[in-house]
């Protein structure tokens, strides 16, 4: 079996991640436990010993790396290669808005939330290693695209608490190249969970009469029908006013920049709202 070599560079002569001083880092904890007997049996039911040894055990990455790590001498361990923090490009909040005091405050709250998302490690540890930084870069794109979809295409609803919602087809159609947003486990365990840090509460709601098992494919991807996606902001994040500000902001970006609108959104660029625009 070929073991992963991600935390330490190949040119350093390191055979695999077991030799790294950061072992087990956040990346290995995530990817090395993605395929275990417990997880497979929870999803598929009991597995025979023969099938386990043939189809599961070879891929239990963390388990194999732990065996190697336990056999190493202190002098075999190599310090992890670290890299500078990711560059976070954020456009300053415009100070020349002509909206009411309340609306301006809502836009400011929204800008603060977007800035926090862009600056956060979004649940990842060891973000000063190259491999984790690449994951963080992708994860930021996932989170911002999710906000964009709900903001630009979501309908404002007051029932069951004020929120924005999009239907399944609209959500799937507009996720673009962010394939992680089509995986229910990624949406539930990554996006929903980590958004709570920013006061953003999301939920996938089955339509009446649709069973939970019918919302995803056999491989765990979201189907394009049978559910809606909802998003609400806590009061500390701006509540209803910030939700409406998100709708207004994304609409103005789309009207002005078209296909380039999301690029401006990714920088929390609110210059489109200023009096000179």
N, C-alpha and C positions, 0 to 999 in steps of 0.2 A: 504494500500500500504506500502511495506517495503522501507524505505528511506535509501540511501547509508550512510555508516559510514566508510569513507576512510581516511580523513585527521587526525582524532583523533582516538587513539586506543580504542577498546572495553573495555580493562581492566581498562581504566580510568573512566569507568562508563558513557561515553558520548553516548547519544541515537543516534545522527546523526550529520551530518556536520554543521547544522545550529548553533550549540553551539560553534563552533570553532572560535578563534580570527582571523583566516585567511579567513573566509567565506566572499564572495565566492572566493575560490582559483582557480587556473588555471584548475585543474582537474574538479571541479564542473562546471565551465563556459563551458568547452568542453562537458562533458558527460551529464550535466543537461539540455543542450539546444539541444541535438541531436535529440529529438523527440518533436516537437512543431506543433501547428496547421498550422503556416505559412509555415514551411518546408514541411509538409505533403501535403498541398494544392498546393504548388509550384510544387511538383512532381506528385501528383495524380489528381489534380483538386479540385473543391469545395467539402467540407465535410459538411454533414448535422449536425445540432446541436446534434441530437441523436447519430450519429456515433462519433462525437467529444468527447462527454461526456463518451461514452463507450470505445472507442479505443485509444484516444489520451490524453485527460486530465489527466487520472491516471498516465501517464508516463512523464508528464512535471515536471521533478525533481527539477529544479532550482526554478520554480514558487512555488512549495509546500514548499521547504526549506526557501524561502524568507518570506513566511507567518509565519513560525515558528520563524525565526530569529527576525522578527519585534515584536514578542510578548515577547521576552526574556528580562530579567533585566540584567544590567551590570554584576552583580555577578554570572549570569548563564553562562557567556562566559568563556571558558577555553582556555588557551594558547595552540597553536598548538605544537605537538611533532615534533621536528626537528631531523635530522640525519646528520652525517658527509658527506661531498661530496663524490661522487662516485670515486673509485680509477680509475685513467686513466693510463693504461699501454701503454707506447710508447717507442719503441726502438730508441736510438739516431741515427742520420744520420751517416752513415759510412764515414770516412774521407780518406779512401784508395782506392777510385774508380779510375779506369784507363781509364775512358771515356774522351772525349774531354771536354774542358771547358764549351762549350755550353750545351752538354748533361748532364754533372754533375749539372749544374745550373738548368736544367729542372727537374731532379730527386729531387733536393733540394726543388724546388717550390712545387712539388707533395707531398713531405714529409711534408712540412709546411701546405699544405691544409688538408692532412689526420689528422695531429695533431690538427688543428683547429676544424675539425669535431668532433674528439674524445673529445675535451675539451669544446665544445659548449653545451648550454642547448637546442639547436635545436628548438627554438620557445616555449619551455615550461617555465612557470613561477612557482614559489614556488618549485623549484627543491631541496630544503632542507627538504622536507617532504618525508616520506617513499613511499607513493603512487606515487608521481610524479617521484621519483628516479627510481621506477620500470618501469614506462613509458619511462623515459629517456634511461634506459639501453636497452630496446627493440627498441626505436627509433634509437639509434646509430647503432644497428645491421641492421636495415632497410636501413639506409643511406649508410653504408659500403657495404652491399650486392649489392645495386644498382650500386655503383661505380665499384664493382668487376665484375658484369655482363657486363656492358658496356665496361670495360677495357679488360676483358679476351675474350669476345666473340664478341665485336663490330668490325665492319669494318670501316677503316678510309676512309672518303669521303671528297672531296673538293667542290662538288657542293653545292650551297646555303650556303657557308661558311664552313670552315673546321670543321668536327665533327666526332664523332663515332656513329654508328647506329647498332642496332640489330633488327631482325624481331620478330614478336609477339611470335612465337612458341619458339624461342631460349630464349627469355626473360622469358616466363612463365615456361619453362622447368628448368631453372637454378635459379629460385628464392628460391629454397630449402624450408625451413620451414617458410620463411618470408611471411606469408599470407597477411600482409598489403600491400605488393608489388603487389598483385593481385587485390586489391581494387582500382578502378580508383579514387574515391574521396580521398583516403589516398595518392595515388601517386601524384595527382594534388595539393591538398591543403596542404599536409605535405612535401613530398619530393621536388617537383618542387619549391614550394614557399620558403622553408627554405634554399635550395641549393644556391639561389641567393646571400645569405650573403657571400658565399665563392667564388663567381665568377663562379659558375657552372650553366649553362643554359641547361635545358632539355625540350624536347617536344615529345608528342605522335602525329605522323603524319599518318592520314588515307591513305591507298593506293588508287590509282585512281579508282573512281567509287564506293567506299565503303562509305556508309552514316554513319554519326556520331552515330546515334542510334543503328547501328549494331556492334559497337566496344565493347559493354559491354553486359552482361547478364541482365535479369530483376532485379537482385539483386545488380547490380552495379559492378560486377567483370569483369575484362578484358578478352575478348575472345582471343584465341590463334591463331587468324588470322585476316587479314584485316588492319594491322597497323604496323608501325615501331617506335622504341624508339630512340631518338637522344640525344646526349650530347655534349656540347661545353664548352671550358674554356675561360674566359676573359683573356686579356693580363696580367692583374695583377696577375692572377693565374698561368700563364705560357703559355697560349695560345696553339698553335699547338704543340710546343715542349713538353709541359707537357702532352698533350693527347697521343703523341707517347711514352713518357716515361711511362705512365700508361699501355699502351699495352705491352711494353717491360718488365716492372716490373711484371705484373700479369702472363705473359707467363713463365718467369723464375721461379716464385714461384710455378706455377702449375707443371712445368717440374721437379723441385727438390722435392717438398713436396706432390704432388698429393692431396689426400683428406684433408690433413692438411694445404694446401696452404692458405685458407681463414683465418685461425687462425693467421698466420704470417702477412697477409695483415691487419687484424684488429688491429695489434700493430704497423702498419707502419714500420715493420721490413724489412729493405732494405739491410741486411747483405748478402743476396743472390747476390747482385750486386758487392760485394767487391772482390778484387783481389785474396783472399784466397779461394773463393768458386769455 
